Amino acid sequence: MMATRLGEKLRKLRKERQLTLEKLAELAGMSKSYLWELENRESQRPSAEKLTALADVLGVATSYFIEEDVRAPEERHLDEAFFRGYQKLDPEAKEQLRRILNTFKKN
């Protein structure tokens, strides 16, 4: 039995959130045995609805489970929040921020 990348990510998040299989199953509206299968079997392919439910409960974007990005969810969350904040800036503030970032890249 070999866990998939999805299964590894799911187990890691579940343990970081200090959730048992039983509790996560209850919160996500799934069975404990189904979650065990996701964490431990290669052949599991959950539906988009199930991935979304798990992502919501675990506080990550659904894409976390399907992308190969290996950054921690917290780091991804900070990056996404930064980008959302950047998008709300006026053009002058965006240009100032770009100059600041370029200064860091040069050093």
Biopython code that builds the backbone (N, CA, C, O; Angstrom):
import numpy as np
from Bio.PDB.StructureBuilder import StructureBuilder

atoms = [
    (1, "MET", "N", (0.834, -1.173, 0.000)),
    (1, "MET", "CA", (0.000, 0.000, 0.000)),
    (1, "MET", "C", (0.886, 1.247, 0.000)),
    (1, "MET", "O", (1.745, 1.404, 0.868)),
    (2, "MET", "N", (0.677, 2.118, -0.965)),
    (2, "MET", "CA", (1.505, 3.299, -1.073)),
    (2, "MET", "C", (0.620, 4.537, -1.125)),
    (2, "MET", "O", (-0.302, 4.609, -1.939)),
    (3, "ALA", "N", (0.889, 5.496, -0.276)),
    (3, "ALA", "CA", (0.093, 6.722, -0.263)),
    (3, "ALA", "C", (0.436, 7.586, -1.467)),
    (3, "ALA", "O", (1.573, 7.594, -1.940)),
    (4, "THR", "N", (-0.539, 8.296, -1.943)),
    (4, "THR", "CA", (-0.329, 9.234, -3.040)),
    (4, "THR", "C", (0.145, 10.558, -2.477)),
    (4, "THR", "O", (0.146, 10.765, -1.263)),
    (5, "ARG", "N", (0.541, 11.441, -3.356)),
    (5, "ARG", "CA", (0.916, 12.806, -2.942)),
    (5, "ARG", "C", (-0.283, 13.459, -2.253)),
    (5, "ARG", "O", (-0.129, 14.135, -1.235)),
    (6, "LEU", "N", (-1.463, 13.255, -2.809)),
    (6, "LEU", "CA", (-2.684, 13.775, -2.187)),
    (6, "LEU", "C", (-2.837, 13.215, -0.775)),
    (6, "LEU", "O", (-3.115, 13.952, 0.171)),
    (7, "GLY", "N", (-2.652, 11.915, -0.650)),
    (7, "GLY", "CA", (-2.780, 11.282, 0.656)),
    (7, "GLY", "C", (-1.778, 11.811, 1.657)),
    (7, "GLY", "O", (-2.112, 12.025, 2.823)),
    (8, "GLU", "N", (-0.553, 12.024, 1.213)),
    (8, "GLU", "CA", (0.479, 12.571, 2.096)),
    (8, "GLU", "C", (0.119, 13.975, 2.548)),
    (8, "GLU", "O", (0.264, 14.308, 3.724)),
    (9, "LYS", "N", (-0.349, 14.799, 1.620)),
    (9, "LYS", "CA", (-0.734, 16.164, 1.963)),
    (9, "LYS", "C", (-1.913, 16.162, 2.922)),
    (9, "LYS", "O", (-1.933, 16.919, 3.893)),
    (10, "LEU", "N", (-2.891, 15.316, 2.650)),
    (10, "LEU", "CA", (-4.075, 15.236, 3.500)),
    (10, "LEU", "C", (-3.698, 14.824, 4.920)),
    (10, "LEU", "O", (-4.129, 15.453, 5.886)),
    (11, "ARG", "N", (-2.901, 13.778, 5.048)),
    (11, "ARG", "CA", (-2.490, 13.298, 6.372)),
    (11, "ARG", "C", (-1.696, 14.371, 7.116)),
    (11, "ARG", "O", (-1.918, 14.605, 8.304)),
    (12, "LYS", "N", (-0.775, 15.016, 6.411)),
    (12, "LYS", "CA", (0.058, 16.057, 7.032)),
    (12, "LYS", "C", (-0.816, 17.188, 7.583)),
    (12, "LYS", "O", (-0.638, 17.613, 8.725)),
    (13, "LEU", "N", (-1.749, 17.670, 6.779)),
    (13, "LEU", "CA", (-2.631, 18.747, 7.229)),
    (13, "LEU", "C", (-3.514, 18.301, 8.392)),
    (13, "LEU", "O", (-3.702, 19.036, 9.362)),
    (14, "ARG", "N", (-4.044, 17.102, 8.283)),
    (14, "ARG", "CA", (-4.916, 16.589, 9.343)),
    (14, "ARG", "C", (-4.169, 16.535, 10.666)),
    (14, "ARG", "O", (-4.707, 16.918, 11.706)),
    (15, "LYS", "N", (-2.942, 16.065, 10.625)),
    (15, "LYS", "CA", (-2.153, 15.966, 11.858)),
    (15, "LYS", "C", (-1.742, 17.347, 12.367)),
    (15, "LYS", "O", (-1.741, 17.587, 13.575)),
    (16, "GLU", "N", (-1.394, 18.253, 11.455)),
    (16, "GLU", "CA", (-1.055, 19.617, 11.865)),
    (16, "GLU", "C", (-2.235, 20.297, 12.551)),
    (16, "GLU", "O", (-2.062, 21.083, 13.482)),
    (17, "ARG", "N", (-3.441, 19.980, 12.072)),
    (17, "ARG", "CA", (-4.651, 20.573, 12.662)),
    (17, "ARG", "C", (-5.140, 19.776, 13.878)),
    (17, "ARG", "O", (-6.170, 20.092, 14.475)),
    (18, "GLN", "N", (-4.382, 18.744, 14.223)),
    (18, "GLN", "CA", (-4.690, 17.871, 15.362)),
    (18, "GLN", "C", (-6.095, 17.270, 15.260)),
    (18, "GLN", "O", (-6.864, 17.250, 16.221)),
    (19, "LEU", "N", (-6.392, 16.786, 14.061)),
    (19, "LEU", "CA", (-7.682, 16.153, 13.813)),
    (19, "LEU", "C", (-7.501, 14.646, 13.650)),
    (19, "LEU", "O", (-6.557, 14.195, 13.000)),
    (20, "THR", "N", (-8.388, 13.887, 14.230)),
    (20, "THR", "CA", (-8.409, 12.450, 13.990)),
    (20, "THR", "C", (-9.132, 12.198, 12.672)),
    (20, "THR", "O", (-9.806, 13.083, 12.145)),
    (21, "LEU", "N", (-8.987, 10.997, 12.150)),
    (21, "LEU", "CA", (-9.761, 10.634, 10.962)),
    (21, "LEU", "C", (-11.247, 10.792, 11.238)),
    (21, "LEU", "O", (-11.997, 11.283, 10.395)),
    (22, "GLU", "N", (-11.668, 10.371, 12.433)),
    (22, "GLU", "CA", (-13.089, 10.457, 12.796)),
    (22, "GLU", "C", (-13.589, 11.895, 12.776)),
    (22, "GLU", "O", (-14.656, 12.176, 12.230)),
    (23, "LYS", "N", (-12.820, 12.810, 13.371)),
    (23, "LYS", "CA", (-13.251, 14.206, 13.458)),
    (23, "LYS", "C", (-13.260, 14.865, 12.081)),
    (23, "LYS", "O", (-14.198, 15.586, 11.742)),
    (24, "LEU", "N", (-12.211, 14.619, 11.286)),
    (24, "LEU", "CA", (-12.174, 15.186, 9.940)),
    (24, "LEU", "C", (-13.331, 14.650, 9.105)),
    (24, "LEU", "O", (-13.959, 15.396, 8.354)),
    (25, "ALA", "N", (-13.609, 13.365, 9.238)),
    (25, "ALA", "CA", (-14.724, 12.767, 8.496)),
    (25, "ALA", "C", (-16.033, 13.446, 8.869)),
    (25, "ALA", "O", (-16.850, 13.761, 8.004)),
    (26, "GLU", "N", (-16.221, 13.666, 10.150)),
    (26, "GLU", "CA", (-17.448, 14.325, 10.630)),
    (26, "GLU", "C", (-17.552, 15.748, 10.072)),
    (26, "GLU", "O", (-18.602, 16.142, 9.566)),
    (27, "LEU", "N", (-16.470, 16.510, 10.165)),
    (27, "LEU", "CA", (-16.476, 17.903, 9.707)),
    (27, "LEU", "C", (-16.651, 18.037, 8.195)),
    (27, "LEU", "O", (-17.273, 18.984, 7.715)),
    (28, "ALA", "N", (-16.096, 17.080, 7.453)),
    (28, "ALA", "CA", (-16.146, 17.146, 5.988)),
    (28, "ALA", "C", (-17.346, 16.399, 5.406)),
    (28, "ALA", "O", (-17.593, 16.471, 4.202)),
    (29, "GLY", "N", (-18.098, 15.682, 6.252)),
    (29, "GLY", "CA", (-19.256, 14.946, 5.758)),
    (29, "GLY", "C", (-18.887, 13.711, 4.967)),
    (29, "GLY", "O", (-19.539, 13.383, 3.975)),
    (30, "MET", "N", (-17.841, 13.025, 5.404)),
    (30, "MET", "CA", (-17.375, 11.810, 4.722)),
    (30, "MET", "C", (-17.198, 10.710, 5.762)),
    (30, "MET", "O", (-17.253, 10.958, 6.966)),
    (31, "SER", "N", (-16.989, 9.517, 5.283)),
    (31, "SER", "CA", (-16.758, 8.412, 6.216)),
    (31, "SER", "C", (-15.281, 8.337, 6.585)),
    (31, "SER", "O", (-14.409, 8.743, 5.818)),
    (32, "LYS", "N", (-15.027, 7.816, 7.757)),
    (32, "LYS", "CA", (-13.655, 7.611, 8.218)),
    (32, "LYS", "C", (-12.916, 6.674, 7.269)),
    (32, "LYS", "O", (-11.750, 6.906, 6.952)),
    (33, "SER", "N", (-13.581, 5.627, 6.819)),
    (33, "SER", "CA", (-12.923, 4.666, 5.931)),
    (33, "SER", "C", (-12.552, 5.305, 4.590)),
    (33, "SER", "O", (-11.510, 4.981, 4.019)),
    (34, "TYR", "N", (-13.401, 6.214, 4.082)),
    (34, "TYR", "CA", (-13.080, 6.892, 2.828)),
    (34, "TYR", "C", (-11.830, 7.754, 2.992)),
    (34, "TYR", "O", (-10.952, 7.754, 2.129)),
    (35, "LEU", "N", (-11.753, 8.491, 4.106)),
    (35, "LEU", "CA", (-10.574, 9.320, 4.345)),
    (35, "LEU", "C", (-9.318, 8.467, 4.492)),
    (35, "LEU", "O", (-8.248, 8.835, 4.007)),
    (36, "TRP", "N", (-9.456, 7.333, 5.160)),
    (36, "TRP", "CA", (-8.312, 6.428, 5.292)),
    (36, "TRP", "C", (-7.848, 5.992, 3.909)),
    (36, "TRP", "O", (-6.649, 5.951, 3.633)),
    (37, "GLU", "N", (-8.799, 5.669, 3.043)),
    (37, "GLU", "CA", (-8.461, 5.270, 1.665)),
    (37, "GLU", "C", (-7.723, 6.404, 0.940)),
    (37, "GLU", "O", (-6.731, 6.163, 0.251)),
    (38, "LEU", "N", (-8.205, 7.623, 1.097)),
    (38, "LEU", "CA", (-7.536, 8.753, 0.449)),
    (38, "LEU", "C", (-6.105, 8.897, 0.925)),
    (38, "LEU", "O", (-5.207, 9.172, 0.130)),
    (39, "GLU", "N", (-5.890, 8.713, 2.215)),
    (39, "GLU", "CA", (-4.556, 8.887, 2.770)),
    (39, "GLU", "C", (-3.609, 7.739, 2.423)),
    (39, "GLU", "O", (-2.394, 7.933, 2.388)),
    (40, "ASN", "N", (-4.145, 6.553, 2.169)),
    (40, "ASN", "CA", (-3.294, 5.369, 2.087)),
    (40, "ASN", "C", (-3.289, 4.603, 0.775)),
    (40, "ASN", "O", (-2.408, 3.769, 0.567)),
    (41, "ARG", "N", (-4.216, 4.848, -0.098)),
    (41, "ARG", "CA", (-4.296, 4.072, -1.348)),
    (41, "ARG", "C", (-3.993, 4.954, -2.548)),
    (41, "ARG", "O", (-4.419, 6.107, -2.617)),
    (42, "GLU", "N", (-3.256, 4.395, -3.481)),
    (42, "GLU", "CA", (-2.886, 5.138, -4.691)),
    (42, "GLU", "C", (-4.055, 5.393, -5.630)),
    (42, "GLU", "O", (-4.095, 6.423, -6.302)),
    (43, "SER", "N", (-4.981, 4.491, -5.684)),
    (43, "SER", "CA", (-6.025, 4.542, -6.716)),
    (43, "SER", "C", (-7.167, 5.516, -6.418)),
    (43, "SER", "O", (-8.084, 5.646, -7.229)),
    (44, "GLN", "N", (-7.131, 6.187, -5.296)),
    (44, "GLN", "CA", (-8.241, 7.070, -4.938)),
    (44, "GLN", "C", (-8.210, 8.375, -5.721)),
    (44, "GLN", "O", (-7.178, 9.043, -5.793)),
    (45, "ARG", "N", (-9.339, 8.729, -6.303)),
    (45, "ARG", "CA", (-9.505, 9.971, -7.055)),
    (45, "ARG", "C", (-10.771, 10.656, -6.558)),
    (45, "ARG", "O", (-11.853, 10.400, -7.085)),
    (46, "PRO", "N", (-10.659, 11.513, -5.563)),
    (46, "PRO", "CA", (-11.855, 12.149, -5.020)),
    (46, "PRO", "C", (-12.476, 13.151, -5.995)),
    (46, "PRO", "O", (-11.791, 13.713, -6.849)),
    (47, "SER", "N", (-13.758, 13.357, -5.855)),
    (47, "SER", "CA", (-14.456, 14.339, -6.690)),
    (47, "SER", "C", (-14.053, 15.753, -6.270)),
    (47, "SER", "O", (-13.498, 15.963, -5.192)),
    (48, "ALA", "N", (-14.339, 16.699, -7.132)),
    (48, "ALA", "CA", (-14.054, 18.108, -6.830)),
    (48, "ALA", "C", (-14.815, 18.550, -5.581)),
    (48, "ALA", "O", (-14.302, 19.332, -4.780)),
    (49, "GLU", "N", (-16.033, 18.050, -5.419)),
    (49, "GLU", "CA", (-16.833, 18.413, -4.250)),
    (49, "GLU", "C", (-16.178, 17.927, -2.964)),
    (49, "GLU", "O", (-16.154, 18.643, -1.962)),
    (50, "LYS", "N", (-15.649, 16.714, -2.994)),
    (50, "LYS", "CA", (-15.000, 16.168, -1.795)),
    (50, "LYS", "C", (-13.702, 16.908, -1.491)),
    (50, "LYS", "O", (-13.405, 17.191, -0.331)),
    (51, "LEU", "N", (-12.931, 17.220, -2.527)),
    (51, "LEU", "CA", (-11.705, 17.986, -2.306)),
    (51, "LEU", "C", (-12.017, 19.365, -1.742)),
    (51, "LEU", "O", (-11.311, 19.853, -0.859)),
    (52, "THR", "N", (-13.065, 19.990, -2.246)),
    (52, "THR", "CA", (-13.457, 21.306, -1.761)),
    (52, "THR", "C", (-13.874, 21.234, -0.297)),
    (52, "THR", "O", (-13.505, 22.100, 0.497)),
    (53, "ALA", "N", (-14.639, 20.211, 0.063)),
    (53, "ALA", "CA", (-15.063, 20.053, 1.459)),
    (53, "ALA", "C", (-13.853, 19.866, 2.371)),
    (53, "ALA", "O", (-13.791, 20.461, 3.447)),
    (54, "LEU", "N", (-12.901, 19.055, 1.953)),
    (54, "LEU", "CA", (-11.692, 18.839, 2.761)),
    (54, "LEU", "C", (-10.873, 20.125, 2.869)),
    (54, "LEU", "O", (-10.390, 20.471, 3.947)),
    (55, "ALA", "N", (-10.722, 20.821, 1.758)),
    (55, "ALA", "CA", (-9.959, 22.074, 1.768)),
    (55, "ALA", "C", (-10.611, 23.090, 2.701)),
    (55, "ALA", "O", (-9.918, 23.774, 3.454)),
    (56, "ASP", "N", (-11.926, 23.191, 2.656)),
    (56, "ASP", "CA", (-12.633, 24.132, 3.527)),
    (56, "ASP", "C", (-12.396, 23.813, 4.996)),
    (56, "ASP", "O", (-12.098, 24.706, 5.790)),
    (57, "VAL", "N", (-12.528, 22.547, 5.355)),
    (57, "VAL", "CA", (-12.345, 22.134, 6.743)),
    (57, "VAL", "C", (-10.905, 22.365, 7.199)),
    (57, "VAL", "O", (-10.663, 22.774, 8.335)),
    (58, "LEU", "N", (-9.955, 22.101, 6.308)),
    (58, "LEU", "CA", (-8.539, 22.192, 6.671)),
    (58, "LEU", "C", (-7.948, 23.582, 6.462)),
    (58, "LEU", "O", (-6.800, 23.830, 6.828)),
    (59, "GLY", "N", (-8.724, 24.484, 5.876)),
    (59, "GLY", "CA", (-8.288, 25.866, 5.728)),
    (59, "GLY", "C", (-7.235, 26.104, 4.658)),
    (59, "GLY", "O", (-6.349, 26.943, 4.823)),
    (60, "VAL", "N", (-7.336, 25.356, 3.551)),
    (60, "VAL", "CA", (-6.406, 25.549, 2.439)),
    (60, "VAL", "C", (-7.204, 25.696, 1.149)),
    (60, "VAL", "O", (-8.396, 25.394, 1.104)),
    (61, "ALA", "N", (-6.535, 26.161, 0.113)),
    (61, "ALA", "CA", (-7.163, 26.217, -1.204)),
    (61, "ALA", "C", (-7.249, 24.798, -1.765)),
    (61, "ALA", "O", (-6.372, 23.972, -1.514)),
    (62, "THR", "N", (-8.287, 24.525, -2.509)),
    (62, "THR", "CA", (-8.444, 23.202, -3.116)),
    (62, "THR", "C", (-7.231, 22.854, -3.968)),
    (62, "THR", "O", (-6.823, 21.695, -4.026)),
    (63, "SER", "N", (-6.666, 23.835, -4.615)),
    (63, "SER", "CA", (-5.508, 23.611, -5.478)),
    (63, "SER", "C", (-4.317, 23.034, -4.719)),
    (63, "SER", "O", (-3.456, 22.391, -5.320)),
    (64, "TYR", "N", (-4.258, 23.253, -3.418)),
    (64, "TYR", "CA", (-3.155, 22.701, -2.622)),
    (64, "TYR", "C", (-3.047, 21.190, -2.800)),
    (64, "TYR", "O", (-1.946, 20.640, -2.836)),
    (65, "PHE", "N", (-4.188, 20.526, -2.910)),
    (65, "PHE", "CA", (-4.188, 19.072, -3.016)),
    (65, "PHE", "C", (-3.765, 18.567, -4.394)),
    (65, "PHE", "O", (-3.271, 17.446, -4.516)),
    (66, "ILE", "N", (-3.952, 19.377, -5.425)),
    (66, "ILE", "CA", (-3.704, 18.880, -6.771)),
    (66, "ILE", "C", (-2.456, 19.450, -7.428)),
    (66, "ILE", "O", (-1.986, 18.914, -8.432)),
    (67, "GLU", "N", (-1.919, 20.522, -6.880)),
    (67, "GLU", "CA", (-0.712, 21.111, -7.444)),
    (67, "GLU", "C", (0.516, 20.472, -6.830)),
    (67, "GLU", "O", (0.456, 19.893, -5.745)),
    (68, "GLU", "N", (1.600, 20.581, -7.517)),
    (68, "GLU", "CA", (2.865, 20.013, -7.041)),
    (68, "GLU", "C", (3.643, 20.986, -6.170)),
    (68, "GLU", "O", (4.768, 20.687, -5.770)),
    (69, "ASP", "N", (3.074, 22.130, -5.874)),
    (69, "ASP", "CA", (3.744, 23.115, -5.032)),
    (69, "ASP", "C", (3.991, 22.511, -3.663)),
    (69, "ASP", "O", (3.061, 22.045, -3.005)),
    (70, "VAL", "N", (5.222, 22.518, -3.242)),
    (70, "VAL", "CA", (5.566, 21.863, -1.985)),
    (70, "VAL", "C", (5.645, 22.837, -0.805)),
    (70, "VAL", "O", (5.997, 22.435, 0.305)),
    (71, "ARG", "N", (5.323, 24.105, -1.035)),
    (71, "ARG", "CA", (5.333, 25.048, 0.074)),
    (71, "ARG", "C", (4.273, 24.658, 1.086)),
    (71, "ARG", "O", (3.256, 24.052, 0.746)),
    (72, "ALA", "N", (4.525, 25.009, 2.315)),
    (72, "ALA", "CA", (3.566, 24.744, 3.378)),
    (72, "ALA", "C", (2.303, 25.549, 3.119)),
    (72, "ALA", "O", (2.380, 26.638, 2.549)),
    (73, "PRO", "N", (1.140, 25.041, 3.523)),
    (73, "PRO", "CA", (-0.105, 25.776, 3.312)),
    (73, "PRO", "C", (-0.076, 27.183, 3.898)),
    (73, "PRO", "O", (-0.642, 28.108, 3.314)),
    (74, "GLU", "N", (0.573, 27.352, 5.037)),
    (74, "GLU", "CA", (0.628, 28.670, 5.665)),
    (74, "GLU", "C", (1.396, 29.657, 4.791)),
    (74, "GLU", "O", (1.015, 30.821, 4.668)),
    (75, "GLU", "N", (2.487, 29.176, 4.183)),
    (75, "GLU", "CA", (3.273, 30.032, 3.305)),
    (75, "GLU", "C", (2.474, 30.404, 2.062)),
    (75, "GLU", "O", (2.488, 31.554, 1.624)),
    (76, "ARG", "N", (1.785, 29.427, 1.505)),
    (76, "ARG", "CA", (0.935, 29.696, 0.335)),
    (76, "ARG", "C", (-0.146, 30.697, 0.692)),
    (76, "ARG", "O", (-0.437, 31.612, -0.078)),
    (77, "HIS", "N", (-0.742, 30.520, 1.865)),
    (77, "HIS", "CA", (-1.803, 31.416, 2.308)),
    (77, "HIS", "C", (-1.279, 32.848, 2.410)),
    (77, "HIS", "O", (-1.951, 33.786, 1.980)),
    (78, "LEU", "N", (-0.088, 33.021, 2.976)),
    (78, "LEU", "CA", (0.506, 34.352, 3.088)),
    (78, "LEU", "C", (0.786, 34.951, 1.716)),
    (78, "LEU", "O", (0.527, 36.131, 1.483)),
    (79, "ASP", "N", (1.317, 34.130, 0.805)),
    (79, "ASP", "CA", (1.581, 34.616, -0.551)),
    (79, "ASP", "C", (0.291, 35.048, -1.242)),
    (79, "ASP", "O", (0.253, 36.094, -1.890)),
    (80, "GLU", "N", (-0.754, 34.255, -1.109)),
    (80, "GLU", "CA", (-2.032, 34.585, -1.738)),
    (80, "GLU", "C", (-2.627, 35.848, -1.133)),
    (80, "GLU", "O", (-3.187, 36.675, -1.851)),
    (81, "ALA", "N", (-2.509, 36.004, 0.195)),
    (81, "ALA", "CA", (-3.021, 37.205, 0.859)),
    (81, "ALA", "C", (-2.241, 38.436, 0.409)),
    (81, "ALA", "O", (-2.819, 39.501, 0.196)),
    (82, "PHE", "N", (-0.930, 38.285, 0.266)),
    (82, "PHE", "CA", (-0.100, 39.388, -0.216)),
    (82, "PHE", "C", (-0.538, 39.811, -1.612)),
    (82, "PHE", "O", (-0.690, 41.001, -1.887)),
    (83, "PHE", "N", (-0.741, 38.838, -2.490)),
    (83, "PHE", "CA", (-1.129, 39.155, -3.863)),
    (83, "PHE", "C", (-2.508, 39.819, -3.906)),
    (83, "PHE", "O", (-2.720, 40.764, -4.667)),
    (84, "ARG", "N", (-3.441, 39.329, -3.093)),
    (84, "ARG", "CA", (-4.767, 39.965, -3.053)),
    (84, "ARG", "C", (-4.649, 41.417, -2.592)),
    (84, "ARG", "O", (-5.321, 42.298, -3.129)),
    (85, "GLY", "N", (-3.796, 41.665, -1.599)),
    (85, "GLY", "CA", (-3.572, 43.033, -1.132)),
    (85, "GLY", "C", (-2.944, 43.886, -2.213)),
    (85, "GLY", "O", (-3.315, 45.046, -2.398)),
    (86, "TYR", "N", (-1.999, 43.313, -2.919)),
    (86, "TYR", "CA", (-1.344, 44.024, -4.013)),
    (86, "TYR", "C", (-2.358, 44.434, -5.077)),
    (86, "TYR", "O", (-2.314, 45.555, -5.586)),
    (87, "GLN", "N", (-3.259, 43.532, -5.406)),
    (87, "GLN", "CA", (-4.257, 43.821, -6.439)),
    (87, "GLN", "C", (-5.151, 44.998, -6.059)),
    (87, "GLN", "O", (-5.681, 45.673, -6.941)),
    (88, "LYS", "N", (-5.326, 45.250, -4.789)),
    (88, "LYS", "CA", (-6.200, 46.330, -4.324)),
    (88, "LYS", "C", (-5.506, 47.691, -4.293)),
    (88, "LYS", "O", (-6.155, 48.721, -4.113)),
    (89, "LEU", "N", (-4.196, 47.689, -4.466)),
    (89, "LEU", "CA", (-3.450, 48.953, -4.413)),
    (89, "LEU", "C", (-3.702, 49.801, -5.654)),
    (89, "LEU", "O", (-4.029, 49.290, -6.725)),
    (90, "ASP", "N", (-3.540, 51.118, -5.478)),
    (90, "ASP", "CA", (-3.637, 51.992, -6.642)),
    (90, "ASP", "C", (-2.333, 51.855, -7.446)),
    (90, "ASP", "O", (-1.337, 51.359, -6.921)),
    (91, "PRO", "N", (-2.333, 52.287, -8.707)),
    (91, "PRO", "CA", (-1.158, 52.098, -9.569)),
    (91, "PRO", "C", (0.141, 52.676, -8.992)),
    (91, "PRO", "O", (1.207, 52.083, -9.151)),
    (92, "GLU", "N", (0.053, 53.813, -8.335)),
    (92, "GLU", "CA", (1.260, 54.421, -7.762)),
    (92, "GLU", "C", (1.843, 53.549, -6.646)),
    (92, "GLU", "O", (3.057, 53.354, -6.580)),
    (93, "ALA", "N", (0.998, 53.038, -5.791)),
    (93, "ALA", "CA", (1.464, 52.169, -4.705)),
    (93, "ALA", "C", (2.047, 50.866, -5.259)),
    (93, "ALA", "O", (3.029, 50.344, -4.731)),
    (94, "LYS", "N", (1.435, 50.349, -6.328)),
    (94, "LYS", "CA", (1.971, 49.134, -6.956)),
    (94, "LYS", "C", (3.380, 49.387, -7.483)),
    (94, "LYS", "O", (4.269, 48.552, -7.314)),
    (95, "GLU", "N", (3.582, 50.525, -8.113)),
    (95, "GLU", "CA", (4.903, 50.855, -8.645)),
    (95, "GLU", "C", (5.930, 50.994, -7.524)),
    (95, "GLU", "O", (7.061, 50.530, -7.665)),
    (96, "GLN", "N", (5.554, 51.619, -6.423)),
    (96, "GLN", "CA", (6.459, 51.745, -5.275)),
    (96, "GLN", "C", (6.833, 50.364, -4.734)),
    (96, "GLN", "O", (7.996, 50.111, -4.417)),
    (97, "LEU", "N", (5.868, 49.495, -4.634)),
    (97, "LEU", "CA", (6.126, 48.151, -4.131)),
    (97, "LEU", "C", (7.035, 47.374, -5.086)),
    (97, "LEU", "O", (7.921, 46.642, -4.643)),
    (98, "ARG", "N", (6.821, 47.529, -6.379)),
    (98, "ARG", "CA", (7.695, 46.863, -7.356)),
    (98, "ARG", "C", (9.138, 47.338, -7.201)),
    (98, "ARG", "O", (10.070, 46.537, -7.276)),
    (99, "ARG", "N", (9.320, 48.654, -6.982)),
    (99, "ARG", "CA", (10.677, 49.183, -6.799)),
    (99, "ARG", "C", (11.320, 48.605, -5.538)),
    (99, "ARG", "O", (12.500, 48.255, -5.544)),
    (100, "ILE", "N", (10.558, 48.507, -4.482)),
    (100, "ILE", "CA", (11.078, 47.925, -3.233)),
    (100, "ILE", "C", (11.495, 46.482, -3.463)),
    (100, "ILE", "O", (12.582, 46.075, -3.054)),
    (101, "LEU", "N", (10.632, 45.702, -4.121)),
    (101, "LEU", "CA", (10.955, 44.302, -4.384)),
    (101, "LEU", "C", (12.185, 44.169, -5.267)),
    (101, "LEU", "O", (13.011, 43.282, -5.050)),
    (102, "ASN", "N", (12.314, 45.035, -6.254)),
    (102, "ASN", "CA", (13.494, 45.000, -7.131)),
    (102, "ASN", "C", (14.767, 45.295, -6.352)),
    (102, "ASN", "O", (15.819, 44.724, -6.640)),
    (103, "THR", "N", (14.679, 46.176, -5.376)),
    (103, "THR", "CA", (15.828, 46.472, -4.520)),
    (103, "THR", "C", (16.264, 45.218, -3.775)),
    (103, "THR", "O", (17.461, 44.950, -3.666)),
    (104, "PHE", "N", (15.315, 44.449, -3.262)),
    (104, "PHE", "CA", (15.642, 43.210, -2.557)),
    (104, "PHE", "C", (16.241, 42.173, -3.499)),
    (104, "PHE", "O", (17.149, 41.436, -3.115)),
    (105, "LYS", "N", (15.745, 42.112, -4.710)),
    (105, "LYS", "CA", (16.258, 41.131, -5.675)),
    (105, "LYS", "C", (17.702, 41.421, -6.035)),
    (105, "LYS", "O", (18.462, 40.491, -6.305)),
    (106, "LYS", "N", (18.105, 42.691, -6.048)),
    (106, "LYS", "CA", (19.464, 43.063, -6.417)),
    (106, "LYS", "C", (20.467, 42.715, -5.327)),
    (106, "LYS", "O", (21.649, 42.519, -5.612)),
    (107, "ASN", "N", (20.017, 42.639, -4.104)),
    (107, "ASN", "CA", (20.938, 42.386, -2.973)),
    (107, "ASN", "C", (21.133, 40.950, -2.719)),
    (107, "ASN", "O", (21.873, 40.578, -1.808)),
]
sb = StructureBuilder()
sb.init_structure("model")
sb.init_model(0)
sb.init_chain("A")
sb.init_seg("    ")
for serial, (resi, resn, name, xyz) in enumerate(atoms, 1):
    if name == "N":
        sb.init_residue(resn, " ", resi, " ")
    sb.init_atom(name, np.array(xyz, "f"), 0.0, 1.0, " ", f" {name:<3s}", serial, name[0])
structure = sb.get_structure()
